[in-house]
Amino acid sequence: MAAVYKRELKSYFQSMTGYVFIAFMVLFIGIYFMAYNMMSGYPYFSYTLSGMVTIIMIGIPVLTMRSFADDRKTKTDQLLLTSPVSVGKIVLGKYLSMITVFAVPVVLSCLCPLIIKMNGTAHLKADYAAILAFFFLGCVYIAIGMFISSLTESQIIAAVGTFGIILLLLLWPNLVGFLPTTALGSLIGFFLLWSLAVLIVNRITSHTGLAVILEAAGIIVMVGLYLIKKGLFDRALTNVMEKVAITDVFQNFATHYIFDLGGLITYISIILLLVFLTVQSIEKRRWS
Amino acid sequence: MKIEQEERELIEVKNLVKDYGGHLAVDHLNFTIQDGKIYGFLGPNGAGKSTTMNIITGYIGATEGDVWINGHNILEDPEEAKRCIGYLPELPPLYVDMTVKEQLNFAAELKKIPKKDMEEEVLKVMNLAKLTDVSGRLIRNLSKGYRQRVGLAQAVLGFPPVIILDEPTVGLDPKQIIEIRDTIRELGQKHTVILSSHILSEVSAVCDHVLIIDRGRLIASDTPENLERQMADASGMELLIKGEEAQIRDILDTIPQAADVTVKESGEEAVKKVTFRLAGTGEEGVDIREIIFFAFADNRLPILSMHVNKASLEEVFLELTADAESEDKELNADLESENTDTENKKSDGEEEL
């Protein structure tokens, strides 16, 4: 793992990607910081970070697009996968190297609350908590980007795909408002989601019987519940889908000044899930 | 003790199948690799050589079947199994943004070579592959030949018991080919080397044992000499004789070993080009060339040149792969066999994935 980590990190700073990413981040942190905190005199650095959430949407895909797509294209994955190193360690090594690059501008931004303090009132605790949440949010995005990069050979597809998904997550809280809130609407929504999940399982396992059983069981359970206790389905779809809005956790830190420990645990769980999925996607590719 | 080691099975491949969505790239392959020899994987393009090597090294999974490396199953105990193998794929897996030394250090770390031995091990393989002059250069700036050598050095690094080389001489100039072959021979003294090739002379020049693969099936496995001997029937003679065709044929009719006689104009006046196949061995200890010489000398027909064509590995190979093809054609309907070409092309594409 250490070998992969070191190589990846070195390569980020040999290919300029690392420098460009850091410069890009620092530049925009600077711009937002100047506009919000210095010029408008807003005492919370977290406000600047809220602005940065849209900026990392562009930065993160650049950082992650290469991670696995490039290895696959240049066939250097043959070296990694035929070495006595497990796939999990390769994935972790790469993931940690990207996090390290991302950590550089985040650590640099830690100076900003101090600058605010030098000029007047600062809310150091709230600001540093927000920086922490921002870092974790970035780590989630990096995990998403890494997973998408492991699905394709093309860096462009990886970057665009990652950008699309992060944008979707950003717009998610607004999109949820368009979902039906009636019980029947929720039932149909769950049915569609379940069918999609079954379809994915079917694609992965190539087991038609299993998929049919799962689909049938899902329908029976859902329709059964609907008939027995209709009230359960009121607004249920919206409530469930709202949970996917991962930027909410960061907003708790940045705009409501709440230390949302549960939210951070959610972030870590999502990261672990995505790392696991990346390992699975690489293993799966070797078998098909 | 020595004998025991030589008899040891280092790699065992059992009933290996790789199915690329309906196309069998590897079709129930079985073989064992013994310690301390140089093995050659021979087959036309798309025969399944690379796929087989990729499965043995654990790069891709097999649809069916098992691979044991030094007693470790590649699926159940992948890390131990991979530790026993050094692999140079068709395209050397090198990071172009690293220098030769960095690449080899990275590979050494991946192979879990202890830190204290790393420097020495890397130097050893750089000397072996003659890379010391370019150790500080970026791989991006190296020629194909040098990249191949870095790939070879990387495969040899740590001196694993098995070294697998997929078409190690493709795209190299003749001098580099000779150098790489010498290196392989040198390695073969202490290691088991498996190399794949579609170049026959290479295999017959370097290998102790040849495995011929066609359409994912093993169609022959023997020493190059034995394979050539099996084909003794295919050897023949080519003569230039001054004389009339009828007379030449009459003389050859008296010699039982000469079969399938053809007589052609050679281009020179009154000189005929005669070729025939050698059938059977004839009397013990009598050279067929003597018999031919005296037969024509007695009839006062001068032999201007005489040449015995021995079956080369090339012919063995063509014969064997052609056999497999004709069997296939008999088995399959005509329509299907017409599709094989496109299938082969498809398999090429898929192997590159």
Interface residues (C-beta under 8 A of the other chain):
Chain A: A2 A3 V4 K6 R7 K10 S11 Q14 S15 T74 K75 T76 D77 Q78 L79 L80 L81 T82 S83 P84 V85 S86 R286 W287
Chain B: N54 T57 G58 Y59 I60 G61 P78 E79 E80 K82 R83 I85 Y87 P89 L91 P93 L94 Y95 V96 D97 M98 E102 F106 A107 E109 L110 K111 K112 Q154
